[in-house]
Structures are given as structure tokens and as C-alpha cells.
Amino acid sequence: MWHSGKFEDFKKTYKNVLRLLEDEDGRVRVTAFNALEQFRGFFITFTFGGNNHFEEKLIVKLWMGSLFLLWEKTKSAEGRLQYHLMKCTDALFRPDMEGYITNKEYRQYTDIWEQLQELNELYNEFGADDKMFKEKQEKCFKKWKKK
């Protein structure tokens, strides 16, 4: 991971993991997801008062930015990659960072959560390759753009 104890190294490593989540090789994506889970553990520890050797605003900004970025990538991806990115986005929701974000960010946060759950229900009901899935997915995307 990062050995220097500096936030810049932490951020660089984290961004490399985020980049690898979209790799063409499925094994690399799985490994990157496992690394994302380790970062999620860091964020969870941070929210409960541990790992506070980095500045709070920097941690929250990095986490929130990556959540928004992953969600945008999820919406533009298709098939298995979309499902994978959806699960990555879901993993980033687990740290319970609500207490660290503004009201505006909280609204965006809850909107993403609701949309993520709706997309997950579509996958569970139809599967990614089903024609009905694609039609319902398009309707969801149009509805979400109006928000």
C-alpha cells in the first residue's frame, strides 16, 4: 500500500486502485476490488475515530470524489463491467460518512444510493443481457437525468 505515511502517497495508491477497477483483465479488476475493500476498511476506521493522522477534509473529499466518479463510470459502462462498477460503488457507501458531508453532498449521496438500488434490482430481475433490462435501464437513466 503506502509506506511513507503521507496523504499524497495514500491518494496516489487509491487512485491507482480506482483506475485498475476498469482494467480489461478480469483478474486485475477482482484484485483491484479487493484492494478497494481494504481502502473501505480504512474509511470505516476513519469514521469511527481511528486513522486520523490525515486531514479530515482531504479524506472526505477523496472519498466523495471517488464515489461520484465511480457512479458516473457505472452509468456509462455496460454489461459485466457495469455490474462490477456498481458493486464497487456499493462498497464505497459502506463507511457511513454521512456525518462528514454537507447537506448538498448528502442529497447527491442519497440520490446515488437510490439509483444504485434501482439498477441492482434491474440486474437481479432481468440480467444484463436481457432486452427488457436495457429498455428499463434507459428509462431509469432518463429519469435520473431529470433530477
C-alpha positions as CSV (number, residue, x, y, z in Angstrom):
1,M,0.0,0.0,0.0
2,W,1.6,3.3,1.1
3,H,4.6,3.2,3.3
4,S,5.6,6.9,3.7
5,G,2.6,7.8,5.9
6,K,1.9,10.8,3.7
7,F,-1.5,11.6,2.3
8,E,-0.1,12.1,-1.2
9,D,1.1,8.5,-1.3
10,F,-2.2,7.3,0.1
11,K,-4.1,9.2,-2.6
12,K,-1.8,8.0,-5.4
13,T,-2.3,4.4,-4.4
14,Y,-6.0,4.8,-4.0
15,K,-6.3,6.4,-7.4
16,N,-4.3,3.6,-9.0
17,V,-6.8,1.1,-7.5
18,L,-9.7,3.1,-8.9
19,R,-8.1,3.1,-12.3
20,L,-7.5,-0.7,-12.2
21,L,-11.2,-1.3,-11.5
22,E,-11.8,-0.8,-15.2
23,D,-8.9,-3.0,-16.5
24,E,-9.6,-5.3,-19.4
25,D,-8.3,-8.3,-17.5
26,G,-11.0,-9.6,-15.1
27,R,-8.3,-10.9,-12.7
28,V,-6.9,-7.4,-12.4
29,R,-10.4,-6.0,-11.7
30,V,-11.0,-8.6,-9.0
31,T,-7.7,-7.8,-7.4
32,A,-8.4,-4.0,-7.6
33,F,-11.8,-4.7,-6.0
34,N,-10.1,-6.5,-3.1
35,A,-7.8,-3.5,-2.7
36,L,-10.8,-1.2,-2.7
37,E,-12.2,-3.3,0.1
38,Q,-9.0,-2.5,2.1
39,F,-9.4,1.2,1.5
40,R,-13.1,0.8,2.5
41,G,-11.8,-0.6,5.8
42,F,-9.6,2.5,6.2
43,F,-12.6,4.8,5.6
44,I,-14.7,2.8,8.1
45,T,-11.9,3.1,10.7
46,F,-11.7,6.8,9.9
47,T,-15.4,7.4,10.5
48,F,-15.2,5.7,13.9
49,G,-12.3,7.8,15.1
50,G,-9.3,5.7,14.0
51,N,-6.8,6.5,11.3
52,N,-7.0,10.2,12.0
53,H,-3.4,11.0,11.0
54,F,-4.6,12.5,7.7
55,E,-6.6,15.8,7.5
56,E,-10.3,15.1,7.7
57,K,-11.3,17.3,4.8
58,L,-8.8,15.6,2.5
59,I,-10.1,12.1,3.3
60,V,-13.7,13.1,2.9
61,K,-13.0,14.9,-0.4
62,L,-11.1,11.9,-1.8
63,W,-13.9,9.5,-0.7
64,M,-16.7,11.7,-2.0
65,G,-15.0,12.4,-5.3
66,S,-14.3,8.7,-5.9
67,L,-17.9,7.8,-5.1
68,F,-19.2,10.4,-7.7
69,L,-16.6,9.3,-10.2
70,L,-17.4,5.6,-9.9
71,W,-21.1,6.2,-10.2
72,E,-20.6,8.2,-13.4
73,K,-18.5,5.4,-14.8
74,T,-21.1,2.9,-13.7
75,K,-23.8,4.7,-15.6
76,S,-21.7,4.8,-18.8
77,A,-20.5,1.2,-18.7
78,E,-22.3,-1.8,-20.0
79,G,-22.8,-5.5,-19.1
80,R,-20.4,-7.2,-16.7
81,L,-18.2,-4.1,-16.4
82,Q,-21.3,-2.0,-15.3
83,Y,-22.3,-4.7,-12.8
84,H,-18.7,-4.8,-11.4
85,L,-18.5,-1.0,-11.1
86,M,-21.9,-1.0,-9.5
87,K,-20.6,-3.3,-6.8
88,C,-17.5,-1.1,-6.4
89,T,-19.7,1.9,-5.9
90,D,-21.8,0.0,-3.4
91,A,-18.7,-0.9,-1.5
92,L,-17.8,2.8,-1.1
93,F,-21.2,3.5,0.5
94,R,-20.4,1.3,3.5
95,P,-18.1,3.7,5.5
96,D,-21.1,5.7,6.9
97,M,-19.5,9.1,6.0
98,E,-22.8,11.0,6.2
99,G,-21.7,12.9,9.3
100,Y,-18.8,14.4,7.3
101,I,-20.6,15.7,4.3
102,T,-22.6,18.8,3.6
103,N,-26.4,18.8,3.0
104,K,-25.9,19.2,-0.8
105,E,-23.5,16.3,-0.9
106,Y,-25.8,14.3,1.3
107,R,-28.6,14.8,-1.3
108,Q,-26.3,13.7,-4.1
109,Y,-25.2,10.8,-1.9
110,T,-28.8,9.6,-1.3
111,D,-29.7,10.1,-4.9
112,I,-26.8,7.8,-6.0
113,W,-27.8,5.2,-3.3
114,E,-31.4,5.1,-4.6
115,Q,-30.3,4.9,-8.2
116,L,-27.8,2.2,-7.3
117,Q,-30.5,0.1,-5.6
118,E,-32.9,0.6,-8.6
119,L,-30.1,-0.6,-11.0
120,N,-29.3,-3.5,-8.8
121,E,-33.0,-4.6,-8.8
122,L,-33.0,-4.5,-12.6
123,Y,-29.9,-6.7,-12.7
124,N,-31.5,-9.1,-10.3
125,E,-34.8,-9.2,-12.1
126,F,-33.6,-9.4,-15.8
127,G,-29.9,-9.9,-16.0
128,A,-27.6,-7.7,-18.1
129,D,-28.2,-9.3,-21.5
130,D,-32.0,-9.2,-21.4
131,K,-33.6,-6.8,-23.9
132,M,-36.2,-5.7,-21.2
133,F,-33.3,-4.9,-18.9
134,K,-31.8,-2.5,-21.4
135,E,-35.2,-0.8,-22.0
136,K,-35.8,-0.3,-18.3
137,Q,-32.3,0.8,-17.8
138,E,-32.7,3.5,-20.4
139,K,-35.9,4.7,-18.7
140,C,-34.0,4.9,-15.4
141,F,-31.2,6.9,-16.9
142,K,-33.6,9.4,-18.4
143,K,-35.5,9.7,-15.2
144,W,-32.2,10.3,-13.2
145,K,-31.1,13.0,-15.7
146,K,-34.2,15.0,-14.9
147,K,-33.3,15.1,-11.2
